[in-house]
Amino acid sequence: MTQDTIFALSSGAVPAGVAVIRLSGPKARAVMNRLIDKEPKPRFAALRYITHPDSGDVIDQALVIYFPDTKSFTGEDAVEFHLHGGRAVVKAMLALLGSFDGCRMAEAGEFTRRSFENGKYDLTAVEGLSDLIHAETENQRKQAIRQASGAHKSVIDGWRETLLHARSMIEAELDFSDEEDIPGAISDVIWPKLRELKADIERHLSKADHGERLRNGLTVVLAGHPNAGKSSLLNWFAKRDVAIVTEEAGTTRDLLELHLDIEGYPVTMIDTAGLRESDNIVEREGIRRALEKSENADLLIEVVDGQHPEARVELNSTARRMVLFNKIDRIDSDPFHAKSIEKGEDPAFFASVKAGIGMDVFYDSFVKQIESLFDGAEDVLITRERHKKLLSSCVDNVNKSLIYTDSPIEIRSEYLRQAGDELGKITGRIDVEEMLGVIFSQFCVGK
């Protein structure tokens, strides 16, 4: 069955300076030649008039680039039309392309899916492309470009080669055990290598949270009693008024999220309701949400009113914690420091958010905490939960092949086959149809 030729606007929303419309499929070249008077040299941009083949009306003057199948993003004939980015121009061009038999608008992620199906990219590279499109910080960009360039695939392929070699040695012993040049015992050859493989994968799994954290962003929760200065701190980070600040306790009653780029790392900072006993049903719900967010935070900043340094909050959270004793401009700082420093081992800071006193020291330490939580994340192999699950299953099967020494060698080989299949699911080497729709649906229509 012949595939449709698909097209879509692949650049940003119009109006814009330039609009790029991508066309890909078996009729791409023929359609292009119906619209222009001279075919451009493959992979070279050429200035051409786009003309309606029936009426002769000129749609626009555009740069046209033709990519033969082996040289295109999708692995099939593709054309890009770089038009002027007016709404009328784009609308007319899309209508014209849709008038050709066998041509239709592309679905979300369909260009990238064809690239995968035609062997141009594996699944990890496809996911890297998706992350690159959505990257908001410099370190997210670095992680995504590394994955999209095939760095993850090369590591996983190396692991699969080790498993295939081990299975081939087992098959050799089973099939040619009577031959003198086939070793009678293969354990000295493959089992040490499989132990090294298991340890290598486990090393990557131990840093799984770092990779997912960089991709999804770090969660920092501001917690404390009412009127301690949490909302003022949120505004300080935002460098604008995003939260209402008053002298009245309990002003913040719901969660307020702020997305930040902290030295290239993605951070979501959440201002929460002040923690106290309350009869107000709305405030109680805000406090419940505050406690829930605190439990799932990566980093907690407890904001304490420096006028009442003993008023700390009890939080059920395993997250790292920083304590900011605020409003020191209103108190005698000498006895305050001595009294407050006795409170636990969490790093304590003494500042006035509104007056700007001590905030440089606090921010420098905050950045160090962020960097330590992301330590090595750019080079981590695991960036998604599916990677983590499949690698964990792979390790489990390799481990079974190592510890079940009393089992027949055929059974141990079967565990290695299953381990290899789990690695194949990560890159798309084996049937993963059920997950493809989810992965490609994350792309925009023109990608």
C-alpha positions in Angstrom: 0.0 0.0 0.0 1.4 3.4 -1.1 1.9 5.9 1.7 0.2 9.3 1.5 2.4 12.3 0.9 2.0 14.5 3.9 2.5 18.3 4.5 2.4 20.8 7.3 3.6 24.1 8.5 6.8 23.3 10.3 7.8 26.7 11.5 6.2 28.9 14.2 2.8 30.5 14.2 2.0 33.0 11.5 2.3 35.9 10.9 6.1 35.6 10.8 9.0 36.7 8.7 9.4 33.3 7.1 7.0 30.3 7.1 8.4 26.8 6.3 6.0 24.2 4.9 7.4 20.7 4.7 6.2 18.1 2.2 7.2 14.4 2.4 6.3 11.2 0.7 6.2 9.4 -2.7 4.6 12.4 -4.6 6.7 15.1 -3.0 9.0 15.6 -6.0 6.2 15.4 -8.5 4.1 18.0 -6.6 7.1 20.3 -6.3 7.7 20.2 -10.1 4.0 21.0 -10.7 4.4 24.2 -8.7 7.7 25.6 -10.0 9.2 26.0 -13.4 12.6 24.4 -12.8 13.7 21.7 -10.3 16.4 22.8 -7.9 19.6 21.0 -7.4 19.1 18.5 -4.5 19.8 19.9 -1.1 20.4 23.4 -2.5 18.1 26.3 -1.9 16.7 27.9 -5.1 14.5 31.0 -5.4 11.3 30.0 -7.4 7.8 31.4 -8.0 5.1 29.1 -6.6 2.4 29.0 -9.2 -1.0 27.4 -9.2 -0.8 24.7 -11.9 -4.4 25.3 -13.1 -5.0 29.0 -12.8 -1.5 30.2 -13.2 -1.9 32.5 -10.2 1.4 33.2 -8.3 1.1 32.1 -4.6 4.4 33.5 -3.6 8.1 33.7 -4.4 9.9 31.3 -2.1 13.1 29.4 -1.4 12.6 25.7 -2.4 14.8 22.9 -1.2 14.5 19.3 -2.5 15.8 16.4 -0.4 16.1 13.0 -2.1 14.9 10.1 0.1 18.3 9.0 1.5 19.3 12.6 2.3 16.0 13.8 3.9 14.9 13.9 7.5 12.1 11.4 6.9 14.1 8.9 4.7 11.7 9.6 1.8 11.5 12.4 -0.9 10.9 15.6 0.9 10.6 19.3 -0.1 10.7 22.5 2.0 9.0 25.7 0.9 10.4 28.8 2.7 7.6 31.3 2.1 6.7 34.8 3.3 5.0 34.2 6.7 1.7 35.9 6.1 -1.5 34.2 7.0 -3.0 34.4 3.5 0.2 33.0 1.9 0.3 30.0 4.2 -3.4 29.4 3.9 -3.2 29.4 0.1 -0.2 27.2 0.0 -1.7 24.6 2.4 -4.9 24.6 0.4 -3.0 24.1 -2.8 -1.0 21.2 -1.5 -4.1 19.5 -0.2 -5.7 19.7 -3.7 -3.3 17.1 -5.0 -4.4 13.4 -4.9 -2.6 11.4 -2.3 -1.6 14.5 -0.3 -2.9 15.4 3.1 -2.1 17.3 6.3 0.4 15.5 8.6 -0.7 14.3 12.0 1.2 15.2 15.1 4.7 13.8 15.0 4.2 12.0 11.7 7.3 13.3 10.0 9.4 12.1 12.9 7.6 8.7 13.0 8.4 8.2 9.3 12.0 9.0 10.1 12.0 6.3 12.7 10.3 3.8 10.5 12.7 4.5 7.7 15.7 3.9 9.9 16.9 7.5 10.2 16.6 7.7 13.9 16.1 5.2 16.8 13.6 5.8 19.6 16.1 7.3 22.0 17.2 9.9 19.3 13.5 10.6 18.6 12.9 11.3 22.3 16.0 13.5 22.2 14.5 15.5 19.4 11.3 15.9 21.4 13.3 17.1 24.4 15.3 19.5 22.2 12.1 21.1 20.9 10.9 21.6 24.5 14.2 22.5 26.1 14.0 25.7 28.1 17.4 25.9 29.7 21.0 25.4 28.5 21.6 22.2 30.3 18.3 20.7 29.1 19.5 21.6 25.5 22.9 19.8 26.1 21.2 16.7 27.4 18.7 16.6 24.5 21.3 17.2 21.8 23.5 14.4 23.2 20.6 12.0 23.1 19.4 13.1 19.7 22.9 12.7 18.2 22.9 9.0 19.1 25.1 8.9 22.2 22.5 6.8 24.1 22.0 4.4 21.3 25.8 3.7 21.0 25.9 2.7 24.7 22.8 0.5 24.6 24.0 -1.2 21.4 27.3 -2.0 23.1 25.4 -3.7 25.9 23.4 -5.7 23.4 26.5 -6.8 21.7 27.8 -8.2 25.0 24.6 -10.1 25.5 24.6 -11.4 21.9 28.2 -12.5 22.3 27.4 -14.4 25.5 24.5 -16.2 23.9 26.6 -17.1 20.8 29.2 -18.7 23.1 26.5 -20.7 24.8 25.1 -21.8 21.5 28.6 -22.8 20.4 29.0 -25.0 23.4 25.6 -26.6 22.9 25.9 -27.2 19.2 29.6 -28.1 19.0 30.4 -29.6 22.4 32.1 -32.6 20.7 34.5 -30.5 18.8 38.0 -30.1 20.2 38.3 -26.4 19.4 35.2 -25.4 21.2 35.8 -24.8 25.0 34.0 -27.2 27.3 33.3 -24.5 29.9 32.3 -21.0 28.9 31.9 -19.5 32.3 35.5 -18.3 32.4 34.7 -16.4 29.1 31.3 -14.8 29.5 30.2 -14.7 33.1 32.8 -12.2 34.2 31.8 -9.9 31.3 28.2 -10.3 32.2 29.0 -9.2 35.8 30.7 -6.2 34.4 27.7 -5.5 32.2 25.3 -5.7 35.1 27.5 -3.4 37.2 27.7 -0.9 34.4 23.9 -0.8 33.9 23.3 -0.5 37.6 25.7 2.5 37.7 23.5 4.2 35.2 20.4 3.2 37.1 21.8 4.8 40.3 21.7 8.2 38.5 18.3 7.8 36.9 16.8 10.5 39.1 19.4 13.0 37.9 18.5 12.6 34.2 14.8 12.7 34.7 15.2 15.7 37.0 17.0 17.6 34.4 14.4 16.8 31.7 11.4 17.5 33.9 12.9 20.2 36.2 13.6 20.4 39.9 10.9 21.2 42.4 11.7 23.7 45.1 9.0 24.3 47.8 8.8 27.4 50.0 7.3 26.4 53.4 6.8 28.0 56.7 4.4 29.7 59.0 2.1 32.5 57.7 3.6 35.9 57.1 7.2 34.6 57.3 8.1 36.0 53.9 7.6 33.1 51.5 5.7 35.1 48.9 8.3 37.9 49.2 11.0 35.3 48.5 9.1 34.1 45.4 8.8 37.6 44.1 12.5 38.1 44.8 13.4 35.2 42.6 10.9 36.3 39.9 12.2 39.9 40.0 8.6 41.0 39.8 5.4 40.8 41.8 3.9 37.3 41.0 2.5 36.8 44.5 0.4 39.1 46.6 2.3 40.2 49.7 0.5 41.8 52.7 1.1 42.0 56.5 -2.0 39.9 57.0 -1.3 36.3 57.8 -2.8 33.7 55.5 -2.8 35.8 52.3 -1.5 32.9 50.3 -4.1 30.1 50.3 -3.3 28.1 47.1 -0.1 26.9 45.4 1.7 29.4 43.2 4.3 28.0 40.7 7.2 29.9 39.2 9.3 28.3 36.4 13.0 29.5 36.7 16.2 29.0 34.8 18.8 28.8 37.6 22.3 28.9 36.0 21.1 26.7 33.1 19.0 24.3 35.3 15.2 24.1 35.2 13.6 24.8 38.5 9.9 25.0 39.5 9.5 27.0 42.7 6.2 26.7 44.5 4.9 29.1 47.1 2.6 27.5 49.6 0.0 28.4 52.2 1.3 29.3 55.6 1.2 26.3 58.0 -1.0 26.8 61.0 -4.2 25.6 62.6 -7.2 27.1 60.8 -11.0 26.9 60.8 -11.3 28.3 57.3 -12.1 25.5 54.9 -10.3 27.2 52.0 -7.1 27.8 54.0 -7.2 24.2 55.3 -7.2 22.9 51.8 -4.3 25.2 50.9 -2.4 23.8 53.9 -3.1 20.3 52.9 -1.7 21.0 49.4 1.3 22.7 51.0 2.1 19.6 53.0 1.6 17.3 50.0 4.0 19.4 47.9 6.5 19.4 50.7 6.5 15.6 50.8 7.4 15.4 47.1 9.8 18.3 46.9 13.4 17.9 45.7 14.5 20.9 47.9 12.7 22.7 50.7 13.3 26.3 51.7 11.8 26.8 55.1 11.2 30.5 55.6 11.2 31.6 59.3 10.2 35.0 60.7 13.4 36.2 62.3 11.5 37.9 65.1 10.3 34.4 66.2 13.3 32.1 65.3 11.9 29.3 67.5 8.8 29.1 65.3 9.9 26.2 63.0 7.5 23.9 61.1 7.4 20.1 61.2 7.4 18.6 57.7 7.2 15.0 56.7 9.7 15.2 53.9 13.0 13.6 53.0 14.0 16.5 50.7 17.0 18.6 51.4 16.2 21.7 53.4 17.6 25.2 53.6 16.4 27.5 56.4 16.1 31.2 55.7 15.6 33.4 58.8 13.9 36.4 57.3 13.3 40.0 58.5 16.7 40.4 60.3 16.4 44.1 59.6 13.7 44.3 62.3 15.7 42.6 65.1 18.9 42.6 67.2 21.0 40.2 65.1 23.6 39.1 67.7 21.3 37.1 70.1 19.2 36.1 67.2 22.1 34.2 65.5 23.1 32.4 68.6 19.6 31.3 69.3 18.5 30.2 65.8 21.7 28.3 64.9 20.9 25.7 67.5 17.9 24.6 65.4 19.0 21.4 63.6 21.7 20.7 61.0 20.0 22.3 58.0 22.1 25.2 56.5 20.7 28.4 58.0 20.8 31.9 56.5 20.0 35.2 58.0 18.6 37.8 55.7 15.9 40.3 54.9 14.3 39.6 51.6 12.7 43.0 51.2 15.8 44.9 52.3 18.1 42.7 50.3 20.3 42.0 53.3 22.2 38.7 53.1 20.5 37.5 49.9 23.7 37.2 47.9 25.1 34.6 50.4 21.7 32.8 50.4 21.5 32.7 46.6 25.1 31.4 46.2 24.3 28.5 48.5 21.0 27.9 46.8 22.8 27.6 43.4 25.3 25.1 44.9 22.4 23.0 46.2 20.8 23.0 42.8 24.0 22.1 41.1 24.6 19.2 43.5 21.1 17.8 42.9 21.8 17.9 39.1 25.4 16.6 39.4 26.3 14.8 36.2 22.8 14.9 34.8 23.9 16.0 31.3 25.7 12.7 30.8 23.1 10.4 32.3 21.7 7.8 30.0 18.3 7.6 31.6 15.9 10.5 30.9 12.5 8.8 31.1 10.7 6.4 33.3 10.4 3.9 30.5 14.2 3.8 30.2 14.5 3.1 33.9 11.9 0.3 33.9 13.4 -1.5 30.8 17.0 -1.2 32.1 15.8 -2.5 35.5 14.2 -5.5 33.8 17.3 -6.1 31.8 19.5 -6.1 35.0 17.0 -8.5 36.6 17.3 -11.0 33.7 21.1 -10.7 33.6 21.2 -11.3 37.4 19.1 -14.4 37.0 21.4 -15.8 34.4 24.3 -15.3 36.8 22.8 -16.6 40.1 20.8 -19.6 38.8 24.0 -21.7 38.3 22.1 -25.0 38.9 19.7 -24.3 36.0 20.3 -25.8 32.5 22.5 -23.6 30.3 19.6 -23.2 27.9 17.5 -21.5 30.7 20.3 -19.1 31.5 20.7 -18.3 27.8 16.9 -17.5 27.7 17.3 -15.0 30.5 20.0 -13.3 28.4 17.7 -13.2 25.4 15.0 -11.5 27.5 17.6 -9.0 28.7 18.6 -8.2 25.2 14.9 -7.7 24.2 14.5 -5.2 27.0 17.4 -3.2 25.6 15.9 -3.5 22.1 12.7 -1.9 23.4 14.6 1.2 24.4 15.9 1.9 21.0 13.0 0.4 19.0 15.0 -2.6 17.7 12.1 -4.9 18.4 8.3 -4.5 18.3 7.3 -1.6 20.4 4.1 -0.6 18.6 2.1 0.0 21.7 4.4 2.8 22.9 5.0 4.5 19.5 1.8 6.5 19.5 2.5 7.9 22.9 6.1 9.0 22.0 5.3 10.6 18.6 2.1 12.4 19.9 4.4 14.6 21.9 5.6 16.4 18.8 3.9 19.3 17.1 2.2 18.7 13.8 5.0 20.0 11.6 7.6 17.7 13.2 
